[in-house]
Amino acid sequence: MKLTILYFASLREALGLDREVVEVPSHVKTVGDLRDWLLARGGVWESALAQGRSVRAAVAQRMAAPDTELTPDAEVAFFPPVTGG
């Protein structure tokens, strides 16, 4: 399945890119699976997306939980939590 992944704010800075198009293996079916797959790249990916770090996700511009299912050609965004007010 092909996905477009967007990275925002500190994640973009840490990873050195703002987007990529990837072909994920068949076992990547959810946002959580995608994060785990990206973590497995090691290095900066492992530190930027580590499970202890607070990272939010959106699929098709809607907030997504780790169990949110992915569809072919989906746009997935990862970003740090933000505050406002």
C-alpha positions as CSV (number, residue, x, y, z in Angstrom):
1,M,0.0,0.0,0.0
2,K,1.3,3.4,-0.9
3,L,1.0,6.3,1.6
4,T,1.9,9.9,1.8
5,I,3.4,10.8,5.2
6,L,3.7,14.4,6.3
7,Y,5.9,15.5,9.2
8,F,5.3,18.8,11.1
9,A,7.2,21.1,13.5
10,S,9.9,19.4,15.6
11,L,9.4,16.1,13.8
12,R,10.1,17.7,10.5
13,E,13.2,19.3,11.9
14,A,14.5,16.1,13.5
15,L,13.9,13.9,10.4
16,G,15.0,16.5,7.9
17,L,12.0,16.2,5.6
18,D,8.4,17.4,5.5
19,R,6.9,14.6,3.5
20,E,7.6,11.3,1.8
21,V,5.7,8.8,-0.2
22,V,6.3,5.2,0.9
23,E,5.2,1.7,0.0
24,V,4.5,-0.1,3.2
25,P,4.5,-3.8,3.8
26,S,1.3,-5.7,4.0
27,H,1.4,-6.0,7.8
28,V,1.1,-2.2,8.1
29,K,-2.7,-1.8,8.5
30,T,-3.1,0.9,11.2
31,V,-1.5,4.2,12.3
32,G,0.2,2.3,15.1
33,D,1.6,-0.2,12.7
34,L,2.9,2.6,10.6
35,R,4.6,4.3,13.5
36,D,6.2,1.0,14.5
37,W,7.4,0.4,10.9
38,L,8.9,3.9,10.8
39,L,10.5,3.3,14.2
40,A,12.2,0.2,12.9
41,R,14.2,2.4,10.5
42,G,16.3,3.1,13.6
43,G,18.5,6.1,14.1
44,V,16.7,9.5,14.1
45,W,13.4,7.7,13.3
46,E,13.7,5.7,16.5
47,S,14.4,8.8,18.6
48,A,11.8,11.1,17.0
49,L,8.9,8.7,17.0
50,A,9.8,6.7,20.1
51,Q,6.8,5.2,22.0
52,G,7.5,7.3,25.1
53,R,7.3,10.6,23.0
54,S,4.0,12.3,22.6
55,V,3.3,12.2,18.9
56,R,-0.2,12.9,17.4
57,A,-1.4,11.6,14.1
58,A,-4.0,12.5,11.5
59,V,-5.4,10.6,8.5
60,A,-7.0,12.6,5.8
61,Q,-6.8,15.7,8.0
62,R,-8.7,14.0,10.9
63,M,-7.2,13.1,14.2
64,A,-6.4,9.5,14.4
65,A,-5.7,6.9,17.1
66,P,-3.2,4.1,16.9
67,D,-5.9,1.7,15.9
68,T,-7.2,3.9,13.0
69,E,-7.1,1.8,9.8
70,L,-5.2,3.0,6.8
71,T,-6.4,2.9,3.2
72,P,-4.4,2.9,0.0
73,D,-3.1,6.4,-1.0
74,A,-4.0,7.8,2.4
75,E,-2.3,10.9,3.7
76,V,-1.0,10.5,7.2
77,A,0.4,13.3,9.3
78,F,2.6,13.0,12.4
79,F,3.1,16.0,14.6
80,P,3.8,17.0,18.2
81,P,1.0,18.0,20.5
82,V,0.2,21.7,20.4
83,T,-1.1,24.1,22.9
84,G,-2.9,27.3,22.4
85,G,-5.1,29.8,24.1
